[in-house]
Amino acid sequence: MKNNQEDQLETQDIEIALLMEALYQKYGYDFRNYSKAHIKRRILNRFNLSGMQHVSEMIHESLVNHKFVDQILMDLSITVTEMYRDPGFYRTLREQILPTFHSLPYIKIWHAGCASGEEVYSMAIMLREEGLYQKTQIYATDFNPLIIRQAKEGIYPINRMKEFTANYIKSGGKAAFSDYYTAQGETVKLLDTLKKNIVFATHNLVTDSVFAEVNMVVCRNVLIYFDRTLQDKVIGLFVESLPEGGILCLGSKENLQFSIHAPLFNPLIVNEKIYQKKIHF
């Protein structure tokens, strides 16, 4: 027989599952196959801030209060990011992948799960420095329209510039990082010219179909929040998006090792989790 604490934890898990079902049924946001640990941690944090007595109260609130839903969406959004996050990855792209793009007449890159846009702008700067930006279209997508709005603005706290600058230098940056932004009090605004070839759009990797056919997909540190079934579904989207020879970039803690789609890719640069869709002759 379960003790009282075990019973409470089981009830809590059921309430959270019902909340996820309510968000899907009412708004179409599907978090049901996200990592249960990730969902539980974020929802309980919102619950503790809400002053409610039971998690089940969040279900009713989410059905009648759009502002509360926006708070939950922000809680569940994957927002841990920075410019040139994992500089070694960007240096590898700069030195080993981007040179192969010079032979292409046009380049299309999809940043899937772009969050607040720092890594998208990192790519734009790098493409500009490598003489490729003029013939590149970048698609930057996330499921959360609020965070896409932030990404479009390209405004970030000035106190993060020291960290971003250090990452930029380690990634092989060729200019002064400060050339790419203007200070505005406690924030900085990235140059509008960096946005010229970026299309920001809402796209849900869980429920939406292929966004575009592209030469490279960058989806870093997103799959770790999904269970295995959802990971395979999303990687399937990337398979459909990439032509033979197309490039897939994952995060440092992610790989294709256990995916049903692994046979379709060659590990191109193993330590940076860069894969190439196989070419069939």
N, C-alpha and C positions, 0 to 999 in steps of 0.2 A: 504493500500500500504506500502511495506517495505521501511524503510529509508536506506540510503547509507551504514551504518555500518552493518545492518542486512543482506543486500544483499552481502556485502563482506564476512561476516562470513559464509553464505550459500554457496557461491562460494568456499571458502576455504575448507569447509567440503566435497564438491563434489570432489575437486582436491585431497584431502587426500584419499578419497574412491577409486578414479581412480588409485592413486599411489599403494594402497594395491592390487588392481586388477592386475596391471602391474607386481608387484613382484610375484604374484601367477602364472600368465600366463607365464612369462618368466623364473622364477627360481623355481617355486613350493613351495615357502614359503607362507603360508596362514595365514595372520593376520586379515582376514576379520571379524572374530567373536571375536577378542580381544576387551576388553573394549575400547569404542570409546574415552573416556577421556584420557586413558593411551596412546593410539596411537596418538591422537592429540597433547598431551603435548610433546611427544618424537619427533614427526615429525616437529613440529614448532620450537623446539630447534635446530634441524639439519638445518632447513630452515634459521633460523636467523644466523647460523654460516656459511652458504654457500655463502652469498652475492648475492643470486639470487633475482630477483624481484617478482616472482610469484611461488607459490608452484607447479604449473603445470610444471615448468621447471625441477623439481626434477624427474618427470616421464620420460622425455627424457634422463636425465642424468643417471638414474638407468638402462635404457635399453641398454646403450652403454658403461658404465663405471663400471667395476666390483669392483674397489676400492671404489667407491661411494656406491655401494650396500653393501659392507662389513661394511662401516660406519653405514648405516641404520640398518643392522642386529645387530650390537653392540648396537645401540640406542634402538632397540626394544627388545633386550635380557633382561631377568630379572636377574640382577646381584647383587641385594641387598642381601648379605649373610655374614656370619661370622662363625667361628668355635664355636660349641656348642651354636648356636643361640637359645635363649629361653632355658637356662640351665635346667629349671624345666622339660621340655619335655625329655631331655636326661637322667636326673636323674630317671624319671619315667620309661623310656625304660630300663635303667640299673637294676632297682630294681624290676620291675613288669613284663616286657615283656621278656627280654633276658633269665631269669632263665627258662622260659618254652621251650626255644630252645635247652636246653641241651639234651632233649630226642630225638631230631631229628638227623638222621644219617648225614644229609647234609643240609645246610642253604643257601637259595638264597634270596638276597635283591636287590630291584630295587630302586635306587634314580632317580626319574623322574624329569627332569628340574634341573639338578645338578649345573648349572652355573659354577663358577670357582673352585668348588670342596671342599670348606672348610667343608661343612657338611658331605660329603662323607668320608673325612679323619677323621672327628670327630667320625663317626660310626666305622671306622676301628680301631681306638685307643681303643674305648670302647669295641669292640668285643675282641680285643687282651687282654685287662685287665680282661675280664670275661672268658677267656679261650675258646672262641668260634671261633676265627679268622681262625684257621687252617682248619676248616670244612665249611667255609663260602665263597660264591662267591658273590661279589657285582657288580652289573651293574650300571654304572653311565652314564646317557644320557642327552643330550641337543640338541636342533635343530641347534645350531650355532657351526660349526666346529672350528672356531677361539677360542671360549671360551673353547671348549673341549680340545684343545691343551694346553691352560693355565692350565686347571685342571690337565692334565697329568703331567705337570712339577712339580706341588706341591710347587711352589715358591711364597712367600707372603711377603709384606712389614714388615720389622722388627718393625716398629712403631705400628703395630697392635698386637704384641705379649702380651703386658700388658693386653689388652682387652680380647684376646683369653685365656690367662692364667686364668684370673678371671672367665670367663665362664666355663672353664674346672674344676676349683675347685668347683664351685657351682653345677656342674653336677655330682659331686661325684667321680671325677678323683682320681686314686689310686697311681699315681707316680708324679714325677716332670715333668711338661709339657715340660720343656726345654730338657728332654731326647728324645723327638720325633723330634727334628729338629737341624740343624746346621746353624750357622750364616754365611752369606756371604755378608759382607759390609752392604748395606742398606736393604738387604733381608734375609729371612731364607728359607732353603730348608728342607722339610719334609723327613723323612727317606724313602729310597727306599723300605725297607721291608714292609712299610704300603701299598705300591701299589701292592704287590705280588698277592693278590686275588681280585684286582679291574680291571674290564674291562670298559674302557672309550669308548663310541661310540656315534655317532650322531644318534638321533632319534627324530622325530617330533611328538609330542603328537597330533597335529591337523590333520596331513595327513597320518601318518604311522599306521600300525596295531600293535597288541600285540607284545611286545618286547621279553618277556620270561615268563614262569610260575615261580612264586616266592612265598616265604613264607611271605614276607613283602614288601609293597610298601611305600616309603617315598616320598611324593610330597607336600612340605610345601611352602606356600606363592607363589604359581604359579596360582592356580585356581582363585584367586582374580582379575587377569588380563584378565579373559575370561568372555564372556557373558554367560547367563544361558544355552543356547543351547549347546555351546561348553563345558561348565563344565560337562553337562550330557554325552556328547560324550566321554570325557576323563575319567570320572569316570567309564563309560562302559568298557573302556580298562582295567582299574584296576580290575573290576569285573571279566573279562576274564582271567586276569593274576594270580588271587589269588585262591587257593583251598579253600574248606570249612575250616573255622577256621583261614584263613590267616588274616594278620594284615594290615590295611591301616592307615597311619599317615598323617594328614593334618596340615596346618598352623594355627596359633592362631586366625586368622580372618576368617577361613574357616570352613564349616561344611556340613553335608549331608542333613540337615533339609528339603531343598526344592528340592532335587534331586529325579528324578524318580527312582533312584537306592537305595534310602534310605531303603526300606523294606528288602533289601538283607543283611543289616548290623545291628549288635548290637553295640551301643555306649559302648565301653569297659572302657575307662577312659575319661569321658566327658570333663573335664577342659583342657586336653591336646590334644583333638581332635584325639584320637586314637580309631579306630573302628575295629571290627572283623566280617569277612564274616560269615554269619549264617551257622550253621551246621544242615543239615536235616537228621533226623533219619528215 
